[in-house]
Amino acid sequence: MSDHPGSDGDFAKAVAEVRALRFRDDLVVREIPAPTGLAPSAVAFAADVRPDDHGDSIYGTGRFVLLHDPAEPAAWGGAWRIVAFAQAPLEPEIGTDPLLAEVAWSWLIDALASRDAEHHSASGTSTKTLSKGFGGLAAEGDGAQIELRASWSPEGPLAPHAEAWAELVGMLAGLPPGSEDIAVFGARRTIRE
């Protein structure tokens, strides 16, 4: 996949490469329906950190979409584009950190670099949200969440990009690389019943 030519066979090879990846045991990754209308070819994956029996995670979640367009859209600078999303709940004290958004973005860039996932044309947003429950939700107290939405154009093999995304999802959930058997404290349920 070093030159990323534009054939359907190359997309099938790229999808097989990503599907063959094995992620850390406490990150459950599954293929989901890809969004339509973004590119002629697309595949999407979802990840949940330590999900419960119903598949819900109070620790963090993410999405990874690989897009392929042989027409090489100018904004992409090539035939391939990755769109990624990751979010995790936080303790309110962490959510008020003024550098949190910059740190989340730097974790993505660092994860890509650590996997030698060469790329260009990166863009995205890092959003931190603080919340307070009222009325029937007052008992839930204060909450915070970090969310990162990013896209970039990959160069070279595509598997390292999916690995970097998985590392980012874990990092936002408080699980740095190599922490598969370490307990996570302070996770907050952000799903309002």
N, C-alpha and C positions, 0 to 999 in steps of 0.2 A: 504494500500500500504506500510505497514511498513517493510515487508520482501522482497518485489520485486521478487516473484517467476517468473519463465519464461514462463508462459502460454499466449496464445493469449487473453484469457479472462482478464488477468491482464493488457495487453496493452489496450484493449478496455475500461476497467475501468479507466485507467490513462488518456486516451484521453477524455473520458466523463468528468472527473474531471477538466481538463484544459478548455474544451469547455464551461463548466458551469460558469467559472469565469466572473465577471463583473469588468471592469476596469474604471478608471476615465473617466468622460464624454468627456474630450478633447483629449483622446487617442483612436483612432479608430483601433480596432484589428479585423483581419479577417483571416480565414484559407486560406492557399495557398498550391499549390502542394508541397509535400515533396520531397527532393532530393532522388534520387535512388542510390543504390549501397553502402550506408553507413551502413545499418543495415537491417535485415529482415523486421522490422516494423518501420515506421517513420510517424510523423505528424508535420506540420509546420504552423506557424502563422506569419503574418506581422503586424506591428503597425506603424501608422503615427500620429504625433502630430498635432492636429488642421488642418487637411487637407482642401484644398479648394474644390470647387464643382467638380473638375476633379479628386479628390483623391490625389493630390500632396501636399506635406508638405514642407514649407520653414523652418520649425522649427527642424524637426528631424524624424528619422525613425528607425525601428529595425526589426529583424527576430528572431524567437525562434523555434528551431527544437528539438523535443523529439525523441530519438532513443532507440530502444529496440532490444537486441540480446540475446536470451536465452543461447547462447554459452559463454557468459560473457568474452568478449575479455580482454586479460591481461592488455592492456593499460587503459581500463575503470575501472577495478577492480570491476566489477559487470555487471548486465544485462542492465543497463540504462545509457544513456549519454545525456547531453543537450549541444547543440551548439547554441550560441547566438551571435547576431550582433546588434550594435547600432551605429548610427552616427548622428551628428548634425553640422550645420554651426556655426561659431564663429566670433566674431569681431577679426580683425587681431592682435590687442594688446593682446588679451587673447591667441590667437594661438601661440604667441612667448613665453609664460610662460614656463620656463624650467621644471616645475613640473607638467605640464598639463597631461602628459601621466600617471604618477603615481597617480594623483588625480582621473582620470577616472577609473583606475583599482580599487582604494580604494572604489569608489562609488559602484561598483559591489559587492565587498566583504561586504561592509556595508549593502547594500540592502538585500543580502542573509542572513546576521546575523539578521537584523531587522525583517525578516519574519520567523526566526528559520528554515531556509532552509538548513538543514544539507547536507554536501557534502564533497567530497574528490577528489583528482587528478585534481585540477583546473589548467588550462593553458590558455594562450591567448596572444594577442598583443593589445597594445594601440598605435594608430598612429595619429599624428597631421600633417596636411598638410597646407602649406601656398601657395597661388596662386596669380598671377598677370596677368591681361588681357593685350593683345597686339593686335594691328591692329584693326579689327572689334570688338574685345572684350575689348578694352582699357577702354571703358566707364563703364564697370563693376567694375573697380578698383581692389583693393586688397581684398583677401578673405582668410578665414581659416576654417578648419574643423577638428573635432575630430571623430575618429572611434575606436570602441572597438570590437574585435572579441575574444570570449572566449568559452571554453567548460569545463564541470565539470561533475562528476558522482554524481547524487543526492542520498540521503538517506531519508527514510521516505516519507511522502506525497509529491506529485509532484506539486500541485497547488501553494504552497509558492514559488517555483522556478520561475514559470511563473509570479507571482506577483512581485518578485524581479527584473526580467528582465524588466517588464513594468515600475517599479519605475526608473530603470537605464535609460531607453529611455527618460522618462520625465526629469530626472536630467540633462542629456546631453543637452537637449533642453532648459534648464533654467527653468524648472517647478518642483520645489521640491514638496514633498508630501503635500497635502492640499492647492495647489495653483490653483485649477481648474478655478476660476473666476478672476485670476490675468492676466493682459496684459503682453505680451512678447515684449520687445523692442530690436531692433537691429538685428533681424533675417535677414539673407542674403540669397538670392536665389543662390544656387550653381549649378543649372541645366543650362548648357550652351545651348543656343538655336542654 
